[in-house]
Each structure stands twice: as structure tokens, then as C-alpha cells.
């Protein structure tokens, strides 16, 4: 297993990577559905905690594979088989999400450990084939394996210690790449990484569209008049379309220029992805509000959408360092958008208010760019 060149031309996602992503579509849909049902039953705090725990496992396994594949995708038989093992672990993890939300971690931890131990084997192969980065690969393998032992040990922790233990192990997981890369950076490909993250953004936005669509279908099948759903439908469509546009309106590979920026960019996307996934659950809850099948306070339901959308916008602004430096007026647009999103849950139609805020913010951003281009011409 030899490293791939970070300057390789026309580097794109492989069919195996796309197949790998499809497995995570199922996991994200399951996590989003769990949040939707918990919120509608007025168990928002418990639902959010379960979502965070589930989404971290999904994102972290996906991200580790993505960066490894960018550096070492040799596409031989052992590599493919190990990826299949990771995919199987993801399916086991997904099957255990409902039990995890109820406090039974066994199946979820089993699936997660399967995913991660397959990653250990991949790093051991890299250590054998890439002698120049052997120390880095061995650090990855050792660090990941050690944390998996701690995850298994979590099964013996009493219920009161599960949440503190979870966040402690999350911190350790996040520190493994930081520690490993200090022994020598792996040769990931900026354009490939940017494409892979873009594909994951499409996946989570697609899951949000699906969740909202299914909720609307159920409401109509139950006899709900379509007219009463129009504000939610229009607001949801505007929200999803604008979130997509804001993300893909920037050449992300330009941000991957240094060790520190790259780690901030890669890690910061967990909230970008989670916010996009939460938006679909929030729109589904809004549909339940219209049909009277949700017990959640209307303002809390509105905040469940406006809050993640605000986080999404703020993080994109933060991660777009070069674009932000070139045009400070975008900061003004962001500030106005965030202020409007804070007020959205207090309106009679929070989903529509959120969608209109995003649409107007996008229109203002595009207008500013058009004027800047005209002045520089």
C-alpha cells in the first residue's frame, strides 16, 4: 500500500467511496428519524443527546475513511474487503441506534468498533507499505485501537457515567489524528477531499428533503388539507435550496492550505453536516405541528430549525476564510441573517420565516458579488 500523490490530476471519488457513502445514508436517515420522533413527543433534550451520539459515530467513521482513502486508496482486494467490513460495521451501528437511544449501547458499540478496527488494519497496511510515514501510520493504528478498548469498557459503565464517558472518548478520538499527523503528514488530495465533503453535504441535505417529504405525505394521507401545509412546504424548500447554494458557492479546496486550517476545516464540518441533517427532522416536526400530532412547544419546534440553520451559516462563514477576507460585506449579511433567524421561532410560520431569511440572504450575497465584479471589470 503506497501513498497517492496529492497533486494527482483529475482525482475524483471512486465507485467504492460512493458505495461506502450509501451505507451512511441509511445511518443518517435513522438518526434524523429518531430526532424527529423524540422532538414531536416532547422529548427534545433526550432526542438531541441521542442524535449527537449517533451522528458522531457516523461522521467520525466516515471522515476517517475519507482522509485515509485520499492518501492510500490502492483499490486492491484486501483494501476493498476491509472497506466492506467497515460498511458492515456501519450497518450494525445503524441497527443499534434505536437501542442506543433507550440506553442499550451494546449493538451500537459493536458496530462502531468493527468500523474502527477495520481502519486499524488499513493503517497497519499503510505502515508496512509507506516506510517514510511508518511512524504516522503506527500512531494512527495504536491510537484508534486503544480508544476502541475504552469504548468496549463503556459497556460496563453505570448509566450515570455514560454521557461523561461518551464525551471523554469523543475527545480522545479527535486527538488521535492530531497526535498522529505530528509524526509526519499524510498526502491527502485537496480537490478529492473537497469533493468528498461536498458529496456528504448532498447526502445530509438529501436526507432532510426525504424526511420532510415523507412527513408531508403522511399528513396528506391522514386527511390534512394541503393549503395548511403550504407555508411549511415553501419554507422547507427555500431552506434546503439555499443551504445547498451557500455550501457549493465556494471552492473549498482553496481553504486546505495548512495543518491548522485543514484540521479546523475537517473537524468543523461535523456541525455543518449535523445541522443539515437536523433541518430535515425539524421540518418534519413542523409538519406534525400543523397536523396536531406534535406535543412540542411551537417556539421550540421553530428553534429546532432556525438554530441549526444559524449554526450552518455561521460555520460556513467561518470556514470560508479567504472569501471572508476578500469581502467584509458578507459579514454584515450574515449578521442580519442570524438576527432574523433568532426571531424566526417567534413568528406564526417559523419554517417559512427561516426559508425567506435564507433566500433573501442568498440574494443579497449574490448581488454583492455582482457589484464587486462590475467594479473590478
C-alpha positions in Angstrom: 0.0 0.0 0.0 1.8 3.1 -1.3 0.7 6.7 -0.8 -1.1 8.5 -3.7 0.2 11.8 -4.9 -1.6 14.9 -3.5 -1.0 16.5 -6.9 -2.6 13.8 -9.0 -4.7 15.4 -11.7 -8.4 14.8 -12.1 -8.7 12.9 -8.7 -12.4 12.1 -8.1 -14.4 9.9 -5.8 -14.2 6.2 -6.7 -17.2 3.9 -7.1 -16.2 2.2 -3.8 -16.3 5.5 -2.0 -19.7 6.2 -3.4 -20.9 2.8 -2.4 -19.5 3.4 1.1 -21.5 6.7 1.3 -24.7 4.9 0.5 -24.4 2.8 3.7 -24.1 6.0 5.7 -27.2 7.4 4.0 -29.2 4.7 6.0 -27.4 5.6 9.2 -28.1 9.4 8.8 -31.7 8.7 8.0 -32.1 6.6 11.1 -30.5 9.3 13.3 -32.7 12.0 11.8 -35.9 10.0 12.2 -35.0 9.4 15.8 -34.7 13.1 16.5 -37.9 13.8 14.7 -40.0 11.4 16.7 -38.3 12.3 20.0 -39.0 16.0 19.4 -42.6 15.5 18.4 -43.1 13.5 21.6 -41.7 16.5 23.5 -38.5 14.6 24.5 -36.3 17.2 22.8 -33.4 17.1 25.2 -33.1 13.3 25.1 -33.6 13.3 21.4 -30.8 15.8 20.8 -28.4 13.8 23.0 -29.2 10.6 21.2 -28.8 12.4 17.8 -25.4 13.8 18.9 -24.2 10.4 20.0 -25.4 8.7 16.8 -24.1 11.4 14.5 -20.7 11.5 16.0 -20.2 7.8 15.3 -21.5 8.2 11.7 -19.4 11.2 10.9 -16.2 10.1 12.6 -16.1 6.7 10.9 -16.9 8.4 7.5 -14.3 11.1 8.0 -11.5 8.8 9.0 -12.1 6.6 6.0 -12.3 9.6 3.6 -9.0 11.1 4.6 -7.3 7.7 4.6 -8.7 6.9 1.2 -7.5 10.2 -0.1 -3.9 9.2 0.9 -3.8 5.5 0.4 -6.6 4.2 -1.8 -4.8 1.4 -3.6 -8.0 -0.4 -4.6 -6.6 -3.9 -4.3 -8.5 -6.9 -3.0 -7.6 -6.5 0.7 -8.4 -2.8 0.6 -11.9 -3.5 -0.9 -12.6 -6.3 1.6 -11.6 -4.1 4.6 -13.9 -1.3 3.3 -16.7 -3.9 3.1 -16.0 -4.7 6.8 -16.3 -1.0 7.6 -19.6 -0.8 5.8 -20.9 -3.9 7.6 -19.9 -2.2 10.9 -21.8 0.9 9.8 -24.9 -1.3 9.2 -24.6 -2.9 12.6 -24.2 0.5 14.2 -27.3 1.7 12.4 -29.3 -1.3 13.6 -28.3 -0.4 17.2 -29.3 3.3 17.1 -32.8 2.8 18.4 -31.5 0.7 21.3 -28.8 3.3 22.0 -31.4 6.0 22.4 -33.0 3.8 25.0 -29.7 3.3 26.9 -28.6 0.0 25.4 -25.2 0.6 23.9 -24.2 -3.0 23.1 -25.1 -3.2 19.4 -24.1 0.4 18.6 -20.7 0.0 20.3 -20.2 -3.4 18.5 -20.8 -1.8 15.1 -18.6 1.2 15.8 -15.7 -1.0 17.0 -16.0 -3.1 13.9 -15.7 0.0 11.7 -12.8 1.3 13.6 -10.8 -1.9 13.9 -11.0 -2.3 10.1 -9.5 1.1 10.0 -6.7 -0.1 12.3 -5.9 -2.8 9.8 -5.8 -0.3 6.9 -3.3 1.8 8.9 -1.1 -1.2 9.6 -1.0 -1.9 5.9 0.0 1.7 5.3 2.7 1.4 7.9 4.1 -1.6 6.0 4.0 -0.1 2.6 4.9 3.6 3.3 8.1 3.5 5.2 8.5 7.3 5.1 5.3 7.7 7.1 5.5 4.5 9.1 5.6 6.3 12.4 2.4 8.3 11.5 0.6 5.2 10.4 1.5 3.3 13.5 0.4 6.2 15.7 -3.0 6.0 14.0 -3.3 2.3 14.4 -2.2 2.4 18.1 -4.4 5.3 18.9 -7.5 4.0 17.3 -7.1 0.5 18.8 -6.5 1.9 22.3 -9.7 4.1 22.1 -11.7 1.1 20.9 -10.8 -0.8 24.1 -12.1 2.1 26.1 -15.4 2.1 24.0 -15.8 -1.6 24.9 -15.2 -0.7 28.5 -18.0 1.8 28.3 -20.4 -1.1 28.3 -19.6 -1.7 32.0 -20.1 1.9 32.9 -23.3 2.6 35.0 -26.0 4.8 33.3 -24.9 7.9 35.2 -21.4 7.7 33.7 -22.4 7.1 30.1 -22.7 10.7 28.9 -19.5 11.9 30.6 -17.7 8.8 29.4 -19.0 9.4 25.8 -17.7 12.9 25.6 -14.4 11.9 27.1 -13.9 9.2 24.5 -15.0 11.6 21.8 -12.2 14.0 22.8 -9.7 11.1 22.7 -10.9 10.1 19.2 -10.5 13.6 18.0 -7.0 13.8 19.4 -5.7 10.7 17.6 -5.2 12.3 14.2 -3.7 15.5 15.7 -1.1 13.3 17.5 -0.5 11.0 14.6 -0.1 13.7 11.9 2.6 15.4 14.0 4.9 12.5 13.2 4.6 13.3 9.5 1.6 14.5 7.4 -0.3 12.0 5.2 -0.5 13.0 1.5 -4.3 13.7 1.1 -5.6 15.3 -2.1 -7.2 18.8 -1.6 -9.6 18.5 -4.5 -10.5 15.0 -3.6 -11.2 15.9 0.0 -13.3 18.9 -1.1 -15.4 16.7 -3.4 -15.9 14.0 -0.7 -17.1 16.6 1.8 -19.4 18.1 -0.8 -20.9 14.7 -1.5 -21.6 14.2 2.2 -23.3 17.6 2.3 -25.5 16.5 -0.6 -26.3 13.3 1.3 -27.4 15.0 4.5 -29.4 17.6 2.6 -31.0 14.9 0.6 -31.9 13.1 3.8 -33.5 16.3 5.0 -35.5 16.6 1.9 -36.7 13.0 2.2 -37.6 13.4 5.9 -39.7 16.5 5.1 -41.3 14.8 2.1 -42.3 11.7 4.0 -43.8 13.8 6.8 -45.8 15.8 4.3 -47.0 12.6 2.6 -48.2 11.2 5.9 -50.0 14.4 6.8 -51.9 14.4 3.4 -52.7 10.6 3.7 -54.2 11.4 7.1 -56.6 13.9 5.5 -54.7 17.2 6.2 -55.6 19.9 3.8 -52.6 20.8 1.6 -53.3 24.5 2.0 -52.4 24.4 5.7 -49.1 22.8 4.8 -48.1 25.3 2.2 -46.0 27.6 4.5 -44.1 24.7 5.8 -43.5 23.2 2.3 -42.5 26.5 0.8 -40.2 27.4 3.7 -38.7 23.9 3.8 -37.9 24.1 0.0 -36.4 27.5 0.3 -34.3 26.4 3.3 -32.9 23.3 1.6 -32.2 25.0 -1.7 -30.4 27.9 0.0 -28.4 25.7 2.2 -27.2 23.8 -0.9 -26.3 27.0 -2.7 -24.5 28.6 0.2 -22.3 25.5 0.5 -21.5 25.0 -3.2 -20.9 28.7 -3.8 -17.3 28.4 -2.7 -14.2 26.5 -4.0 -13.5 24.6 -0.7 -10.1 23.2 -1.8 -8.7 26.7 -1.5 -9.1 26.6 2.2 -6.9 23.4 2.7 -3.6 25.3 2.8 -2.1 24.5 6.2 -2.1 21.9 9.0 -4.1 24.1 11.4 -6.7 25.3 8.8 -7.1 21.8 7.4 -7.9 20.3 10.8 -10.3 23.2 11.7 -12.0 22.8 8.3 -12.2 19.0 8.5 -13.5 18.9 12.1 -15.7 21.9 11.7 -17.8 20.1 9.2 -19.3 17.8 11.8 -21.5 20.7 12.9 -22.2 21.6 9.2 -23.3 18.1 8.4 -25.3 17.7 11.7 -27.1 21.0 11.2 -28.1 20.0 7.7 -29.4 16.6 8.9 -31.3 18.3 11.8 -33.0 20.6 9.4 -35.0 17.8 7.9 -36.1 16.5 11.3 -37.1 20.0 12.2 -39.3 20.4 9.1 -40.9 17.0 9.8 -41.7 18.2 13.3 -43.2 21.4 11.8 -45.5 19.2 9.7 -46.5 17.4 12.9 -47.3 20.8 14.4 -49.7 21.6 11.6 -51.4 18.2 11.9 -51.6 18.5 15.7 -49.6 15.3 16.2 -46.6 17.1 17.9 -46.5 17.8 21.6 -43.5 20.1 21.4 -43.9 23.8 22.2 -44.3 25.7 18.9 -41.3 28.0 19.7 -39.1 25.1 20.5 -40.2 23.5 17.2 -39.2 26.7 15.3 -35.9 26.9 17.1 -35.2 23.3 16.2 -34.9 24.5 12.6 -33.7 28.1 13.0 -30.9 27.1 15.4 -29.2 24.5 13.2 -29.6 26.8 10.2 -27.9 29.6 12.0 -25.1 27.3 13.0 -24.8 26.1 9.4 -24.5 29.7 8.1 -22.1 30.9 10.8 -19.8 27.9 10.3 -19.7 28.2 6.5 -18.7 31.9 7.0 -16.0 30.9 9.5 -14.6 28.1 7.2 -14.6 30.4 4.2 -11.6 32.2 5.4 -10.3 33.5 2.1 -13.6 34.6 0.8 -14.4 36.3 4.1 -11.1 38.2 3.9 -11.9 39.4 0.4 -15.4 40.8 1.1 -16.2 42.0 4.6 -19.7 43.0 3.5 -20.7 39.4 3.6 -20.2 39.6 7.4 -23.0 42.2 7.5 -25.3 40.0 5.5 -24.5 37.1 7.9 -25.2 39.2 11.0 -28.6 40.3 9.6 -29.5 36.7 8.7 -28.6 35.4 12.2 -30.6 38.2 13.8 -33.6 37.2 11.6 -33.2 33.5 12.5 -33.2 34.3 16.2 -36.6 35.9 15.7 -38.0 33.2 13.3 -39.3 30.9 16.1 -41.4 33.7 17.5 -43.3 34.2 14.2 -46.6 32.3 13.3 -44.8 30.5 10.5 -41.2 29.8 11.6 -40.3 27.5 8.8 -41.4 30.0 6.2 -39.6 32.8 8.1 -36.4 30.7 8.1 -36.7 29.9 4.4 -37.3 33.5 3.4 -34.4 34.6 5.6 -32.1 32.3 3.8 -33.4 33.2 0.3 -33.0 36.9 1.0 -29.5 36.4 2.4 -28.5 34.4 -0.6 -29.9 37.1 -3.0 -28.0 39.8 -1.1 -24.8 37.8 -1.2 -25.1 37.3 -5.0 -25.9 40.9 -5.5 -22.8 42.0 -3.6 -20.7 39.7 -5.7 -22.2 41.0 -8.9 -21.5 44.6 -7.9 -17.9 43.7 -6.9 -17.4 42.0 -10.3 -18.8 45.0 -12.1 -16.5 47.4 -10.2 -13.4 45.3 -10.9 -14.2 44.9 -14.6 
